[in-house]
Amino acid sequence: MDISHTVRAAAGALLFSAAACAPSKPEPSETPHRVAGTAYTVKDTTVQTVFEVSGTATPLRQATLSTKLMGTVLEVLANEGDRIVTGQTLVRIDARDLAAKNSQVAASIAEAEAVHHDAATQAVRFRALYADSAATRAQLDAVETGLLRAEAGLRAAHASSSELAAVARYATVRAPFTGVVTKRFVDPGAFAAPGSPLMTVQDGNQLRIVANTTPDVAGGLRRGQRINALVENRPVSAVIEGIVPATSGNLYAINALVSNAVGNFLPGSTATLLVMLGSRRALVVPFNAVIREGDLTGLTIRTNDGDEVRWVRLGRSSGSVVEIDSGLRVGDVVIVPANTAATVGGRT
């Protein structure tokens, strides 16, 4: 037998054996990868141009309580953080010296009443005498003048009594409205002087957002206009109370009121007024469709070959939608994942 023919036959057998033992290649998948979720077709959408004006939400009603008396603090009946109601007694001040003054005023009134009674009696008598020509006109005029002076003295005595009663009311400091005590300045035994602060209270049921902006933005707003706002990044509705010149610079202060009856926000919270300046065209997608991978943001795009992640640049968000500044086209189909917490590759 020819040796070369034998070698070629053996080599062919080895190649056939190796081919038989080699693993077979996998068949390409015919079903494209799909992400479970809701399909959203991107359209050219009209959106409002929003200018954000930052400010602070302060309580509409806030008061620092003081007294017109000078005396020792006897009681302090509320602490910081306590809820108070209108008319509730907060501080009592020693007013015993007013009792002595009250006795003096009462004596002055009694004396003024006696003088007035005597002057009135004299006036009646001299009027009769003058009618009978038994008294001169000068005598009658003198008596009438004495009666007027007595009446003035009596009114002054009663006015002093009313003034003393008004001052005495400052011995008891009461809550001017329902709210919360935010600052306590005195303790029992402290000396209270007229005008010195005793306690600060505030009512947080209604907040005032104060934000400064330029004249061109403020010029499009009107008193009583309803405007969208954010308090601690939570959406609220506000009503413009007024627009006034700011204390410094060529700026205007926008004052807007926000209801806070439930107490969702704390006074002093950061706030933002959302001023609408017109409309424009933009591409928006549901906020829940956004995928985050570190600092990257993307969307799941549906294609014929399967769903794929495309990185995009986000724009402004409003409610449940967000604008896409780049990376998206009209007609693209975006998938809102069924599990909105999912990120790239299904990692959460």
Buried (B, 14 or more C-beta within 10 A) or exposed (E): EEEEEEEEEEEEEEEEEEEEEEEEEEEEEEEEEEBEBEEBEBEEBEBBEBBEBEBBBBBBBBBBBBBEBEBBBBEBBBEEEBEBEEEBEBBBBBBEEBEEBBEEBEEBBEEBBEBBEEBBEBBEEBBEBBEEEEBEEEEBEEBBEBBEEBBEBBEEBBEBBEEBEEBBEBBBBBBBBBBBBBEBBBEEEBEBEEEBBBBBBBBBBEBBBBBBBEEEBBEEBEEEEEBBBBBEEEEBEBBBBBBEEBEEEEBBBBBBBBEBEEEEBEBBBBBBBBBEEEEEEBBBBBBBBBBEEEEEBBBBBBEEEEBBBBEBEBBBEBEEBBBBEEBBEEEBBBBBBEEEEBBBEEEE
